[in-house]
Amino acid sequence: MTTQGNNSETPVDVAIIGAGPAGLTAAYLLSKKGYSVKVIEKDPKYVGGISRTVEHEGFRFDIGGHRFFSKSQEVVDLWNEILPDDFIQRPRMSRIYYEGKFYSYPLRAFEALWNLGIWRSTLCMVSYAKAKVFPNKNVKSFEDWTVNQFGYKLYSIFFKTYTEKVWGMPCNEMSADWAAQRIKGLSLWSAVVDGLKRSLGLNKKPNDGMETKTLLETFRYPRLGPGMMWDAAKAHVEAKGNEVLMGHSLKQMSQDADGNWRVSASTADGETVINAKHVISSAPMRELATRIHPLPQSLPEAQDLNYRDFLTVAIMVKLEDLFPDNWIYIHDDRVQVGRVQNFRSWSPEMVPDENIACVGLEYFCFENDGLWSSSDEELVELAKKEMAILNLCKPEDVVGGAVVRQEKAYPVYDDSYETNVETMRDDLEARFPTLHMVGRNGMHRYNNQDHAMMTAMLTVENIEAGSRKWNVWNVNEDAEYHEAGDEGAEKVVKAEISEDRVAALESMRDVPTRIEEAPEDKSKKAA
């Protein structure tokens, strides 16, 4: 095994693990302030992490769909600074697909009535009325909460199937608090009133996001996809004389007696070593723990952290666009696909041939399960088959396909995650004041892109101050941060705030947990 000596001979101020939104935000700001930086990224080609844009034969794919919207003016300003001339304004449209028909989301009264039919619509309203008159007073699960809000009939049509596809667990085992956050601000009554007003021409005010996030009708988007932002950030970092090392996987990191870091990364040619005063890590916490030498005491807790993985199967169809939506949610248990994106609706420049539609079928899975282990060819064939089942296109019209795998896309908030994260954070921060964890996987928190960036922005200020001046774990402590309001409407309040990490974590329940068993249920099992 060889070592690239040029990287080990010149120490840098900061080594950064991962070139996603958090890592590259830190690298960009540190470079701008004159710090020496090296970034390692295990992907040999793409930066941006889950916010990257993958290219295949001229077609560009957004991994998951990334609307550029933030209430933080600091984040908006940074986006504009990094990519000043390439944002476009795009219409926002997403619908639910159920039994061969499309439903607006939020539901619109007359449209839902027409699509469901008089009899089923009547049953939905009766079910809704029953839930309001006789609500479940012992709400524990996602199912309990959603049935109380919408009635069982609407819950079974518009919530159950898709939610279980995404998270891989039954709705009656998911925590109710997650449902309350994710569906916050929506109610059947408000949907009916809004639908009636719009149908009668009484409400012409555009849905500008002031009420609920799902009502946003336009959003900004880089014309060549979100990866364009992170390609530009990488170019800025390199223009300042710093490096982003592609195809470099974290192998091991350790501190010497003076507190300086030695970070080694595996490459196709051998090994690269970086000496640094600080390390910023956006690597998954579970992975980070196994790479620190000597192994941390919190390793057992870190190894218990779990993740939900993600596949995008992009197919090219020799037809005009199949639908105008940015994406459609598939509420159909005949197929495994959870959501279908139309990449041209995100940006026309992502699809080079106007006679070919390019759509991405999104599958939610666990690494090494049947879906994840399937070959690319098998997954493309599955996508063609499921599009035919949904009557969205014919297999013979598909002229190409590509598969993008995204491991550890969603941190899982299971029964033990909170204790595990707290234990690891206490252990690492106490032992290593110059190790900084940022971003979605780096903190095991399901942050949005702008929140991940903010954790990096505050970490840069901490490095400048020489102390943990700001508690980055409180970024996105307010669960409503991204749910409503004007873009750039507020700055993050940078004041000393509580170190109570339990409260911070509990307020950011953006991934479902399993409901806890009652003590009597546990005792029955034990008996």
KAVEN-V874510 format. One line per field, one symbol per residue. ss: DSSP state (H for helix, E for strand, - for the rest). A space follows every 50 residues. Layout:
BEGIN
ss->???
END
This chain:
BEGIN
ss->--EEHHHHH--EEEEEE--EHHHHHHHHHHHH----EEEEE------EHH H-EEEE--EEEE-----E---EHHHHHHHHHH----EEEEE--EEEEE-- EEEE----HHHHHHHH-HHHHHHHHHHHHHHHH-------EHHHHHHHHH -HHHHHHH-HHHHHHHH---HHHEEHHHHHHH-----HHHHHHHHHHHH- ------------HHH--EEEEE----HHHHHHHHHHHHH---EEEE--EE EEEEE-----EEEEEEE--EEEEEEEEEEEE---HHHHHHHE------HH HHH--EEEEEEEEEEEE---------EEEE--------EEEEHHHH-HHH ------EEEEEEEEE----HHHH--HHHHHHHHHHHHHH-----HHHEEE EEEEEEEEEEEE----HHHHHHHHHHHHHHH---EEE-HHHH------HH HHHHHHHHHHHHHHH------HHH---------------E---------- HHHHHH-------E----HHHHHHHH-
END
